[in-house]
């Protein structure tokens, strides 16, 4: 019932390791941009509308229509912008420690159990409140390629 948070574990240091491991800097920064966006919104309640306004404004300044048309520097700029928005709306810096990111994401899942959306979902699907909820954490593999692709959780070699 809670939205997905992809790419948990990325941070300002590991994004560079992901770029090296995949040989694709744009992919790494787009993954990090999506993570900061999702984590801020889903886990900490950063306004999704404000995030979308920032994306639209950058695309307008760059004269592009699609997120996929944004360049690496644009994605870096969005990460910085989302970090500022996160700080403005939470009073904290975006967490850089993967274990802290995971702790907060897990807490958000459990806290969501009594949210309006979850209550409506249970009511519609006749799910008893007593059942509770769970957290699923899994390692991602980014597509299929001929060469090895790094997992979402940053290893020591990626830092």
PyMOL commands that set and color helices and strands:
alter all, ss='L'
color gray80, all
select helices_A, chain A and resi 14-22+25-43+48-62+67-69+72-90+98-112+116-124+129-131+156-158
alter helices_A, ss='H'
color red, helices_A
deselect
rebuild
show_as cartoon
